[in-house]
Amino acid sequence: MKVQCVICDKIEEIDDELPLAKKLRNRPIHTYMCQACHDRIKERTEARISTGKFRLYRSVHRDDEW
């Protein structure tokens, strides 16, 4: 299966039997990111976290407010 990275537009070939290929076929909203872009984002995120100024905002679902 041919896939294209959403960040760098590099086209790669992945095996049709991989779970990722099945996910991309069945749910078009899922996107593919090559390993180089994934590693670059991971390194930069870890660098931002290590500065101490990085805040991760997560939505909190509380049932007790109702």
N, CA, C, O and CB atoms as a CASP TS submission, in Angstrom:
PFRMAT TS
TARGET T0000
AUTHOR 0000-0000-0000
METHOD Language model
MODEL 1
PARENT N/A
ATOM      1  N   MET     1       0.854  -1.168   0.000  1.00  0.00           N
ATOM      2  CA  MET     1       0.000   0.000   0.000  1.00  0.00           C
ATOM      3  C   MET     1       0.904   1.238   0.000  1.00  0.00           C
ATOM      4  O   MET     1       1.846   1.325   0.788  1.00  0.00           O
ATOM      5  CB  MET     1      -0.974  -0.005   1.231  1.00  0.00           C
ATOM      6  N   LYS     2       0.614   2.174  -0.875  1.00  0.00           N
ATOM      7  CA  LYS     2       1.364   3.414  -0.911  1.00  0.00           C
ATOM      8  C   LYS     2       0.707   4.419   0.023  1.00  0.00           C
ATOM      9  O   LYS     2      -0.510   4.599   0.015  1.00  0.00           O
ATOM     10  CB  LYS     2       1.450   3.969  -2.350  1.00  0.00           C
ATOM     11  N   VAL     3       1.540   5.068   0.828  1.00  0.00           N
ATOM     12  CA  VAL     3       1.058   6.075   1.767  1.00  0.00           C
ATOM     13  C   VAL     3       1.921   7.316   1.633  1.00  0.00           C
ATOM     14  O   VAL     3       3.076   7.247   1.213  1.00  0.00           O
ATOM     15  CB  VAL     3       1.075   5.541   3.228  1.00  0.00           C
ATOM     16  N   GLN     4       1.338   8.456   1.998  1.00  0.00           N
ATOM     17  CA  GLN     4       2.056   9.718   1.902  1.00  0.00           C
ATOM     18  C   GLN     4       2.048  10.398   3.264  1.00  0.00           C
ATOM     19  O   GLN     4       1.008  10.497   3.916  1.00  0.00           O
ATOM     20  CB  GLN     4       1.429  10.635   0.822  1.00  0.00           C
ATOM     21  N   CYS     5       3.214  10.862   3.682  1.00  0.00           N
ATOM     22  CA  CYS     5       3.354  11.550   4.963  1.00  0.00           C
ATOM     23  C   CYS     5       2.619  12.886   4.887  1.00  0.00           C
ATOM     24  O   CYS     5       2.723  13.598   3.888  1.00  0.00           O
ATOM     25  CB  CYS     5       4.859  11.761   5.327  1.00  0.00           C
ATOM     26  N   VAL     6       1.878  13.227   5.939  1.00  0.00           N
ATOM     27  CA  VAL     6       1.106  14.458   5.949  1.00  0.00           C
ATOM     28  C   VAL     6       1.980  15.678   6.170  1.00  0.00           C
ATOM     29  O   VAL     6       1.549  16.795   5.884  1.00  0.00           O
ATOM     30  CB  VAL     6       0.043  14.393   7.011  1.00  0.00           C
ATOM     31  N   ILE     7       3.191  15.500   6.670  1.00  0.00           N
ATOM     32  CA  ILE     7       4.063  16.640   6.955  1.00  0.00           C
ATOM     33  C   ILE     7       5.031  16.906   5.812  1.00  0.00           C
ATOM     34  O   ILE     7       5.089  18.024   5.300  1.00  0.00           O
ATOM     35  CB  ILE     7       4.837  16.402   8.243  1.00  0.00           C
ATOM     36  N   CYS     8       5.789  15.896   5.406  1.00  0.00           N
ATOM     37  CA  CYS     8       6.838  16.118   4.407  1.00  0.00           C
ATOM     38  C   CYS     8       6.446  15.640   3.012  1.00  0.00           C
ATOM     39  O   CYS     8       7.220  15.826   2.073  1.00  0.00           O
ATOM     40  CB  CYS     8       8.104  15.421   4.835  1.00  0.00           C
ATOM     41  N   ASP     9       5.282  15.039   2.844  1.00  0.00           N
ATOM     42  CA  ASP     9       4.762  14.555   1.557  1.00  0.00           C
ATOM     43  C   ASP     9       5.615  13.470   0.913  1.00  0.00           C
ATOM     44  O   ASP     9       5.554  13.265  -0.299  1.00  0.00           O
ATOM     45  CB  ASP     9       4.638  15.703   0.604  1.00  0.00           C
ATOM     46  N   LYS    10       6.416  12.771   1.727  1.00  0.00           N
ATOM     47  CA  LYS    10       7.209  11.664   1.210  1.00  0.00           C
ATOM     48  C   LYS    10       6.295  10.459   1.017  1.00  0.00           C
ATOM     49  O   LYS    10       5.490  10.140   1.891  1.00  0.00           O
ATOM     50  CB  LYS    10       8.390  11.322   2.168  1.00  0.00           C
ATOM     51  N   ILE    11       6.418   9.797  -0.115  1.00  0.00           N
ATOM     52  CA  ILE    11       5.594   8.631  -0.418  1.00  0.00           C
ATOM     53  C   ILE    11       6.388   7.379  -0.066  1.00  0.00           C
ATOM     54  O   ILE    11       7.533   7.215  -0.487  1.00  0.00           O
ATOM     55  CB  ILE    11       5.158   8.617  -1.921  1.00  0.00           C
ATOM     56  N   GLU    12       5.759   6.494   0.716  1.00  0.00           N
ATOM     57  CA  GLU    12       6.393   5.253   1.140  1.00  0.00           C
ATOM     58  C   GLU    12       5.467   4.088   0.846  1.00  0.00           C
ATOM     59  O   GLU    12       4.270   4.263   0.618  1.00  0.00           O
ATOM     60  CB  GLU    12       6.755   5.299   2.640  1.00  0.00           C
ATOM     61  N   GLU    13       6.034   2.916   0.857  1.00  0.00           N
ATOM     62  CA  GLU    13       5.282   1.676   0.644  1.00  0.00           C
ATOM     63  C   GLU    13       5.247   0.915   1.965  1.00  0.00           C
ATOM     64  O   GLU    13       6.293   0.652   2.557  1.00  0.00           O
ATOM     65  CB  GLU    13       5.922   0.801  -0.500  1.00  0.00           C
ATOM     66  N   ILE    14       4.036   0.555   2.434  1.00  0.00           N
ATOM     67  CA  ILE    14       3.917  -0.266   3.636  1.00  0.00           C
ATOM     68  C   ILE    14       3.189  -1.548   3.272  1.00  0.00           C
ATOM     69  O   ILE    14       2.451  -1.604   2.289  1.00  0.00           O
ATOM     70  CB  ILE    14       3.172   0.495   4.774  1.00  0.00           C
ATOM     71  N   ASP    15       3.404  -2.565   4.070  1.00  0.00           N
ATOM     72  CA  ASP    15       2.796  -3.871   3.830  1.00  0.00           C
ATOM     73  C   ASP    15       1.285  -3.792   4.025  1.00  0.00           C
ATOM     74  O   ASP    15       0.815  -3.163   4.972  1.00  0.00           O
ATOM     75  CB  ASP    15       3.405  -4.936   4.767  1.00  0.00           C
ATOM     76  N   ASP    16       0.532  -4.418   3.146  1.00  0.00           N
ATOM     77  CA  ASP    16      -0.930  -4.399   3.213  1.00  0.00           C
ATOM     78  C   ASP    16      -1.474  -5.109   4.450  1.00  0.00           C
ATOM     79  O   ASP    16      -2.608  -4.852   4.854  1.00  0.00           O
ATOM     80  CB  ASP    16      -1.509  -5.037   1.973  1.00  0.00           C
ATOM     81  N   GLU    17      -0.693  -5.989   5.052  1.00  0.00           N
ATOM     82  CA  GLU    17      -1.169  -6.777   6.188  1.00  0.00           C
ATOM     83  C   GLU    17      -0.932  -6.102   7.535  1.00  0.00           C
ATOM     84  O   GLU    17      -1.378  -6.616   8.560  1.00  0.00           O
ATOM     85  CB  GLU    17      -0.501  -8.120   6.184  1.00  0.00           C
ATOM     86  N   LEU    18      -0.248  -4.975   7.558  1.00  0.00           N
ATOM     87  CA  LEU    18       0.016  -4.289   8.817  1.00  0.00           C
ATOM     88  C   LEU    18      -1.268  -3.700   9.390  1.00  0.00           C
ATOM     89  O   LEU    18      -2.153  -3.299   8.634  1.00  0.00           O
ATOM     90  CB  LEU    18       1.064  -3.187   8.619  1.00  0.00           C
ATOM     91  N   PRO    19      -1.380  -3.643  10.711  1.00  0.00           N
ATOM     92  CA  PRO    19      -2.559  -3.014  11.317  1.00  0.00           C
ATOM     93  C   PRO    19      -2.716  -1.544  10.916  1.00  0.00           C
ATOM     94  O   PRO    19      -3.837  -1.051  10.794  1.00  0.00           O
ATOM     95  CB  PRO    19      -2.478  -3.121  12.828  1.00  0.00           C
ATOM     96  N   LEU    20      -1.604  -0.851  10.715  1.00  0.00           N
ATOM     97  CA  LEU    20      -1.665   0.544  10.283  1.00  0.00           C
ATOM     98  C   LEU    20      -2.305   0.666   8.908  1.00  0.00           C
ATOM     99  O   LEU    20      -3.100   1.577   8.680  1.00  0.00           O
ATOM    100  CB  LEU    20      -0.266   1.157  10.266  1.00  0.00           C
ATOM    101  N   ALA    21      -1.975  -0.230   7.993  1.00  0.00           N
ATOM    102  CA  ALA    21      -2.561  -0.205   6.659  1.00  0.00           C
ATOM    103  C   ALA    21      -4.070  -0.439   6.734  1.00  0.00           C
ATOM    104  O   ALA    21      -4.839   0.210   6.025  1.00  0.00           O
ATOM    105  CB  ALA    21      -1.897  -1.264   5.758  1.00  0.00           C
ATOM    106  N   LYS    22      -4.479  -1.348   7.575  1.00  0.00           N
ATOM    107  CA  LYS    22      -5.910  -1.615   7.730  1.00  0.00           C
ATOM    108  C   LYS    22      -6.624  -0.392   8.303  1.00  0.00           C
ATOM    109  O   LYS    22      -7.722  -0.045   7.865  1.00  0.00           O
ATOM    110  CB  LYS    22      -6.137  -2.842   8.639  1.00  0.00           C
ATOM    111  N   LYS    23      -5.995   0.260   9.286  1.00  0.00           N
ATOM    112  CA  LYS    23      -6.597   1.443   9.886  1.00  0.00           C
ATOM    113  C   LYS    23      -6.731   2.569   8.858  1.00  0.00           C
ATOM    114  O   LYS    23      -7.741   3.272   8.823  1.00  0.00           O
ATOM    115  CB  LYS    23      -5.763   1.913  11.085  1.00  0.00           C
ATOM    116  N   LEU    24      -5.705   2.730   8.025  1.00  0.00           N
ATOM    117  CA  LEU    24      -5.761   3.779   7.005  1.00  0.00           C
ATOM    118  C   LEU    24      -6.806   3.475   5.939  1.00  0.00           C
ATOM    119  O   LEU    24      -7.444   4.390   5.418  1.00  0.00           O
ATOM    120  CB  LEU    24      -4.395   3.953   6.354  1.00  0.00           C
ATOM    121  N   ARG    25      -6.984   2.204   5.612  1.00  0.00           N
ATOM    122  CA  ARG    25      -7.996   1.830   4.608  1.00  0.00           C
ATOM    123  C   ARG    25      -9.405   2.018   5.139  1.00  0.00           C
ATOM    124  O   ARG    25     -10.271   2.535   4.434  1.00  0.00           O
ATOM    125  CB  ARG    25      -7.802   0.379   4.169  1.00  0.00           C
ATOM    126  N   ASN    26      -9.638   1.609   6.359  1.00  0.00           N
ATOM    127  CA  ASN    26     -10.998   1.590   6.898  1.00  0.00           C
ATOM    128  C   ASN    26     -11.458   2.923   7.460  1.00  0.00           C
ATOM    129  O   ASN    26     -12.658   3.198   7.498  1.00  0.00           O
ATOM    130  CB  ASN    26     -11.097   0.558   7.961  1.00  0.00           C
ATOM    131  N   ARG    27     -10.522   3.753   7.896  1.00  0.00           N
ATOM    132  CA  ARG    27     -10.888   5.049   8.465  1.00  0.00           C
ATOM    133  C   ARG    27     -10.056   6.131   7.795  1.00  0.00           C
ATOM    134  O   ARG    27      -8.925   6.381   8.211  1.00  0.00           O
ATOM    135  CB  ARG    27     -10.682   5.067  10.010  1.00  0.00           C
ATOM    136  N   PRO    28     -10.587   6.766   6.782  1.00  0.00           N
ATOM    137  CA  PRO    28      -9.809   7.748   6.022  1.00  0.00           C
ATOM    138  C   PRO    28      -9.379   8.972   6.833  1.00  0.00           C
ATOM    139  O   PRO    28      -8.474   9.692   6.412  1.00  0.00           O
ATOM    140  CB  PRO    28     -10.605   8.203   4.842  1.00  0.00           C
ATOM    141  N   ILE    29      -9.993   9.221   7.965  1.00  0.00           N
ATOM    142  CA  ILE    29      -9.626  10.375   8.780  1.00  0.00           C
ATOM    143  C   ILE    29      -8.243  10.184   9.412  1.00  0.00           C
ATOM    144  O   ILE    29      -7.576  11.165   9.740  1.00  0.00           O
ATOM    145  CB  ILE    29     -10.680  10.613   9.873  1.00  0.00           C
ATOM    146  N   HIS    30      -7.812   8.946   9.583  1.00  0.00           N
ATOM    147  CA  HIS    30      -6.485   8.672  10.127  1.00  0.00           C
ATOM    148  C   HIS    30      -5.444   9.035   9.072  1.00  0.00           C
ATOM    149  O   HIS    30      -5.641   8.796   7.880  1.00  0.00           O
ATOM    150  CB  HIS    30      -6.348   7.174  10.561  1.00  0.00           C
ATOM    151  N   THR    31      -4.351   9.605   9.520  1.00  0.00           N
ATOM    152  CA  THR    31      -3.311  10.041   8.593  1.00  0.00           C
ATOM    153  C   THR    31      -2.007   9.318   8.886  1.00  0.00           C
ATOM    154  O   THR    31      -1.801   8.796   9.982  1.00  0.00           O
ATOM    155  CB  THR    31      -3.110  11.563   8.677  1.00  0.00           C
ATOM    156  N   TYR    32      -1.136   9.295   7.898  1.00  0.00           N
ATOM    157  CA  TYR    32       0.145   8.610   8.015  1.00  0.00           C
ATOM    158  C   TYR    32       1.250   9.638   8.214  1.00  0.00           C
ATOM    159  O   TYR    32       1.267  10.679   7.557  1.00  0.00           O
ATOM    160  CB  TYR    32       0.425   7.738   6.766  1.00  0.00           C
ATOM    161  N   MET    33       2.174   9.340   9.125  1.00  0.00           N
ATOM    162  CA  MET    33       3.344  10.160   9.333  1.00  0.00           C
ATOM    163  C   MET    33       4.570   9.265   9.266  1.00  0.00           C
ATOM    164  O   MET    33       4.629   8.239   9.943  1.00  0.00           O
ATOM    165  CB  MET    33       3.269  10.915  10.683  1.00  0.00           C
ATOM    166  N   CYS    34       5.560   9.649   8.446  1.00  0.00           N
ATOM    167  CA  CYS    34       6.759   8.826   8.294  1.00  0.00           C
ATOM    168  C   CYS    34       7.555   8.814   9.603  1.00  0.00           C
ATOM    169  O   CYS    34       7.359   9.665  10.470  1.00  0.00           O
ATOM    170  CB  CYS    34       7.639   9.350   7.128  1.00  0.00           C
ATOM    171  N   GLN    35       8.439   7.850   9.726  1.00  0.00           N
ATOM    172  CA  GLN    35       9.200   7.682  10.966  1.00  0.00           C
ATOM    173  C   GLN    35      10.119   8.870  11.234  1.00  0.00           C
ATOM    174  O   GLN    35      10.325   9.238  12.391  1.00  0.00           O
ATOM    175  CB  GLN    35      10.020   6.401  10.909  1.00  0.00           C
ATOM    176  N   ALA    36      10.673   9.473  10.185  1.00  0.00           N
ATOM    177  CA  ALA    36      11.563  10.625  10.367  1.00  0.00           C
ATOM    178  C   ALA    36      10.806  11.811  10.972  1.00  0.00           C
ATOM    179  O   ALA    36      11.311  12.464  11.886  1.00  0.00           O
ATOM    180  CB  ALA    36      12.197  11.032   9.020  1.00  0.00           C
ATOM    181  N   CYS    37       9.617  12.090  10.477  1.00  0.00           N
ATOM    182  CA  CYS    37       8.808  13.180  11.029  1.00  0.00           C
ATOM    183  C   CYS    37       8.345  12.852  12.440  1.00  0.00           C
ATOM    184  O   CYS    37       8.326  13.724  13.309  1.00  0.00           O
ATOM    185  CB  CYS    37       7.596  13.460  10.131  1.00  0.00           C
ATOM    186  N   HIS    38       7.975  11.609  12.667  1.00  0.00           N
ATOM    187  CA  HIS    38       7.545  11.185  13.997  1.00  0.00           C
ATOM    188  C   HIS    38       8.670  11.371  15.016  1.00  0.00           C
ATOM    189  O   HIS    38       8.435  11.874  16.114  1.00  0.00           O
ATOM    190  CB  HIS    38       7.088   9.715  13.971  1.00  0.00           C
ATOM    191  N   ASP    39       9.884  10.969  14.656  1.00  0.00           N
ATOM    192  CA  ASP    39      11.029  11.119  15.555  1.00  0.00           C
ATOM    193  C   ASP    39      11.361  12.586  15.793  1.00  0.00           C
ATOM    194  O   ASP    39      11.704  12.971  16.911  1.00  0.00           O
ATOM    195  CB  ASP    39      12.248  10.395  14.986  1.00  0.00           C
ATOM    196  N   ARG    40      11.261  13.416  14.740  1.00  0.00           N
ATOM    197  CA  ARG    40      11.558  14.837  14.878  1.00  0.00           C
ATOM    198  C   ARG    40      10.569  15.504  15.825  1.00  0.00           C
ATOM    199  O   ARG    40      10.975  16.306  16.667  1.00  0.00           O
ATOM    200  CB  ARG    40      11.530  15.526  13.509  1.00  0.00           C
ATOM    201  N   ILE    41       9.291  15.194  15.708  1.00  0.00           N
ATOM    202  CA  ILE    41       8.278  15.765  16.587  1.00  0.00           C
ATOM    203  C   ILE    41       8.491  15.287  18.015  1.00  0.00           C
ATOM    204  O   ILE    41       8.340  16.063  18.959  1.00  0.00           O
ATOM    205  CB  ILE    41       6.868  15.395  16.104  1.00  0.00           C
ATOM    206  N   LYS    42       8.844  14.007  18.181  1.00  0.00           N
ATOM    207  CA  LYS    42       9.084  13.452  19.511  1.00  0.00           C
ATOM    208  C   LYS    42      10.250  14.160  20.194  1.00  0.00           C
ATOM    209  O   LYS    42      10.158  14.515  21.369  1.00  0.00           O
ATOM    210  CB  LYS    42       9.361  11.946  19.422  1.00  0.00           C
ATOM    211  N   GLU    43      11.351  14.368  19.459  1.00  0.00           N
ATOM    212  CA  GLU    43      12.521  15.027  20.034  1.00  0.00           C
ATOM    213  C   GLU    43      12.210  16.467  20.433  1.00  0.00           C
ATOM    214  O   GLU    43      12.607  16.911  21.510  1.00  0.00           O
ATOM    215  CB  GLU    43      13.683  14.999  19.044  1.00  0.00           C
ATOM    216  N   ARG    44      11.514  17.188  19.585  1.00  0.00           N
ATOM    217  CA  ARG    44      11.192  18.585  19.888  1.00  0.00           C
ATOM    218  C   ARG    44      10.217  18.705  21.050  1.00  0.00           C
ATOM    219  O   ARG    44      10.327  19.624  21.861  1.00  0.00           O
ATOM    220  CB  ARG    44      10.612  19.268  18.662  1.00  0.00           C
ATOM    221  N   THR    45       9.268  17.785  21.135  1.00  0.00           N
ATOM    222  CA  THR    45       8.330  17.801  22.254  1.00  0.00           C
ATOM    223  C   THR    45       9.043  17.502  23.562  1.00  0.00           C
ATOM    224  O   THR    45       8.784  18.156  24.572  1.00  0.00           O
ATOM    225  CB  THR    45       7.204  16.790  22.025  1.00  0.00           C
ATOM    226  N   GLU    46       9.942  16.517  23.555  1.00  0.00           N
ATOM    227  CA  GLU    46      10.710  16.211  24.755  1.00  0.00           C
ATOM    228  C   GLU    46      11.595  17.379  25.163  1.00  0.00           C
ATOM    229  O   GLU    46      11.789  17.619  26.354  1.00  0.00           O
ATOM    230  CB  GLU    46      11.558  14.968  24.536  1.00  0.00           C
ATOM    231  N   ALA    47      12.133  18.107  24.194  1.00  0.00           N
ATOM    232  CA  ALA    47      12.948  19.287  24.500  1.00  0.00           C
ATOM    233  C   ALA    47      12.094  20.380  25.140  1.00  0.00           C
ATOM    234  O   ALA    47      12.540  21.042  26.077  1.00  0.00           O
ATOM    235  CB  ALA    47      13.629  19.822  23.221  1.00  0.00           C
ATOM    236  N   ARG    48      10.865  20.577  24.640  1.00  0.00           N
ATOM    237  CA  ARG    48       9.972  21.583  25.235  1.00  0.00           C
ATOM    238  C   ARG    48       9.559  21.182  26.636  1.00  0.00           C
ATOM    239  O   ARG    48       9.473  22.032  27.523  1.00  0.00           O
ATOM    240  CB  ARG    48       8.728  21.784  24.365  1.00  0.00           C
ATOM    241  N   ILE    49       9.299  19.892  26.853  1.00  0.00           N
ATOM    242  CA  ILE    49       8.911  19.425  28.185  1.00  0.00           C
ATOM    243  C   ILE    49      10.047  19.636  29.178  1.00  0.00           C
ATOM    244  O   ILE    49       9.808  19.987  30.334  1.00  0.00           O
ATOM    245  CB  ILE    49       8.510  17.940  28.144  1.00  0.00           C
ATOM    246  N   SER    50      11.284  19.423  28.731  1.00  0.00           N
ATOM    247  CA  SER    50      12.428  19.548  29.634  1.00  0.00           C
ATOM    248  C   SER    50      12.691  20.990  30.046  1.00  0.00           C
ATOM    249  O   SER    50      13.385  21.215  31.037  1.00  0.00           O
ATOM    250  CB  SER    50      13.664  18.977  28.982  1.00  0.00           C
ATOM    251  N   THR    51      12.157  21.986  29.316  1.00  0.00           N
ATOM    252  CA  THR    51      12.357  23.382  29.706  1.00  0.00           C
ATOM    253  C   THR    51      11.552  23.738  30.943  1.00  0.00           C
ATOM    254  O   THR    51      11.895  24.684  31.653  1.00  0.00           O
ATOM    255  CB  THR    51      11.982  24.308  28.563  1.00  0.00           C
ATOM    256  N   GLY    52      10.489  22.998  31.210  1.00  0.00           N
ATOM    257  CA  GLY    52       9.653  23.275  32.369  1.00  0.00           C
ATOM    258  C   GLY    52       8.519  24.239  32.077  1.00  0.00           C
ATOM    259  O   GLY    52       7.646  24.423  32.926  1.00  0.00           O
ATOM    260  N   LYS    53       8.500  24.851  30.920  1.00  0.00           N
ATOM    261  CA  LYS    53       7.456  25.808  30.566  1.00  0.00           C
ATOM    262  C   LYS    53       6.336  25.169  29.758  1.00  0.00           C
ATOM    263  O   LYS    53       5.348  25.830  29.439  1.00  0.00           O
ATOM    264  CB  LYS    53       8.050  26.957  29.789  1.00  0.00           C
ATOM    265  N   PHE    54       6.477  23.917  29.432  1.00  0.00           N
ATOM    266  CA  PHE    54       5.490  23.205  28.623  1.00  0.00           C
ATOM    267  C   PHE    54       4.336  22.761  29.498  1.00  0.00           C
ATOM    268  O   PHE    54       4.548  22.138  30.539  1.00  0.00           O
ATOM    269  CB  PHE    54       6.126  21.994  27.914  1.00  0.00           C
ATOM    270  N   ARG    55       3.110  23.078  29.086  1.00  0.00           N
ATOM    271  CA  ARG    55       1.922  22.650  29.825  1.00  0.00           C
ATOM    272  C   ARG    55       1.063  21.826  28.882  1.00  0.00           C
ATOM    273  O   ARG    55       0.779  22.232  27.755  1.00  0.00           O
ATOM    274  CB  ARG    55       1.122  23.876  30.398  1.00  0.00           C
ATOM    275  N   LEU    56       0.667  20.694  29.352  1.00  0.00           N
ATOM    276  CA  LEU    56      -0.196  19.823  28.573  1.00  0.00           C
ATOM    277  C   LEU    56      -1.617  19.992  29.087  1.00  0.00           C
ATOM    278  O   LEU    56      -1.925  19.610  30.216  1.00  0.00           O
ATOM    279  CB  LEU    56       0.266  18.335  28.658  1.00  0.00           C
ATOM    280  N   TYR    57      -2.474  20.559  28.263  1.00  0.00           N
ATOM    281  CA  TYR    57      -3.864  20.770  28.633  1.00  0.00           C
ATOM    282  C   TYR    57      -4.685  19.590  28.156  1.00  0.00           C
ATOM    283  O   TYR    57      -4.760  19.306  26.960  1.00  0.00           O
ATOM    284  CB  TYR    57      -4.406  22.091  28.043  1.00  0.00           C
ATOM    285  N   ARG    58      -5.286  18.922  29.085  1.00  0.00           N
ATOM    286  CA  ARG    58      -6.158  17.794  28.759  1.00  0.00           C
ATOM    287  C   ARG    58      -7.562  18.117  29.215  1.00  0.00           C
ATOM    288  O   ARG    58      -7.766  18.713  30.273  1.00  0.00           O
ATOM    289  CB  ARG    58      -5.655  16.480  29.413  1.00  0.00           C
ATOM    290  N   SER    59      -8.514  17.723  28.418  1.00  0.00           N
ATOM    291  CA  SER    59      -9.898  17.971  28.804  1.00  0.00           C
ATOM    292  C   SER    59     -10.283  16.993  29.905  1.00  0.00           C
ATOM    293  O   SER    59      -9.939  15.812  29.862  1.00  0.00           O
ATOM    294  CB  SER    59     -10.854  17.838  27.583  1.00  0.00           C
ATOM    295  N   VAL    60     -10.988  17.501  30.870  1.00  0.00           N
ATOM    296  CA  VAL    60     -11.416  16.686  31.996  1.00  0.00           C
ATOM    297  C   VAL    60     -12.904  16.455  31.865  1.00  0.00           C
ATOM    298  O   VAL    60     -13.688  17.403  31.814  1.00  0.00           O
ATOM    299  CB  VAL    60     -11.069  17.358  33.356  1.00  0.00           C
ATOM    300  N   HIS    61     -13.288  15.203  31.810  1.00  0.00           N
ATOM    301  CA  HIS    61     -14.701  14.841  31.741  1.00  0.00           C
ATOM    302  C   HIS    61     -15.151  14.477  33.146  1.00  0.00           C
ATOM    303  O   HIS    61     -14.771  13.440  33.690  1.00  0.00           O
ATOM    304  CB  HIS    61     -14.949  13.656  30.737  1.00  0.00           C
ATOM    305  N   ARG    62     -15.954  15.338  33.715  1.00  0.00           N
ATOM    306  CA  ARG    62     -16.443  15.071  35.067  1.00  0.00           C
ATOM    307  C   ARG    62     -17.947  14.809  35.017  1.00  0.00           C
ATOM    308  O   ARG    62     -18.727  15.614  34.507  1.00  0.00           O
ATOM    309  CB  ARG    62     -16.122  16.262  36.021  1.00  0.00           C
ATOM    310  N   ASP    63     -18.315  13.682  35.550  1.00  0.00           N
ATOM    311  CA  ASP    63     -19.736  13.354  35.614  1.00  0.00           C
ATOM    312  C   ASP    63     -20.382  13.936  36.857  1.00  0.00           C
ATOM    313  O   ASP    63     -21.601  14.093  36.914  1.00  0.00           O
ATOM    314  CB  ASP    63     -19.934  11.848  35.584  1.00  0.00           C
ATOM    315  N   ASP    64     -19.546  14.265  37.880  1.00  0.00           N
ATOM    316  CA  ASP    64     -20.106  14.732  39.144  1.00  0.00           C
ATOM    317  C   ASP    64     -20.589  16.192  39.058  1.00  0.00           C
ATOM    318  O   ASP    64     -21.285  16.646  39.966  1.00  0.00           O
ATOM    319  CB  ASP    64     -19.063  14.591  40.254  1.00  0.00           C
ATOM    320  N   GLU    65     -20.244  16.936  38.001  1.00  0.00           N
ATOM    321  CA  GLU    65     -20.732  18.310  37.864  1.00  0.00           C
ATOM    322  C   GLU    65     -22.192  18.336  37.469  1.00  0.00           C
ATOM    323  O   GLU    65     -22.870  19.335  37.708  1.00  0.00           O
ATOM    324  CB  GLU    65     -19.906  19.072  36.839  1.00  0.00           C
ATOM    325  N   TRP    66     -22.685  17.297  36.888  1.00  0.00           N
ATOM    326  CA  TRP    66     -24.077  17.259  36.467  1.00  0.00           C
ATOM    327  C   TRP    66     -24.879  16.881  37.638  1.00  0.00           C
ATOM    328  O   TRP    66     -26.102  16.779  37.542  1.00  0.00           O
ATOM    329  CB  TRP    66     -24.315  16.294  35.306  1.00  0.00           C
TER
END
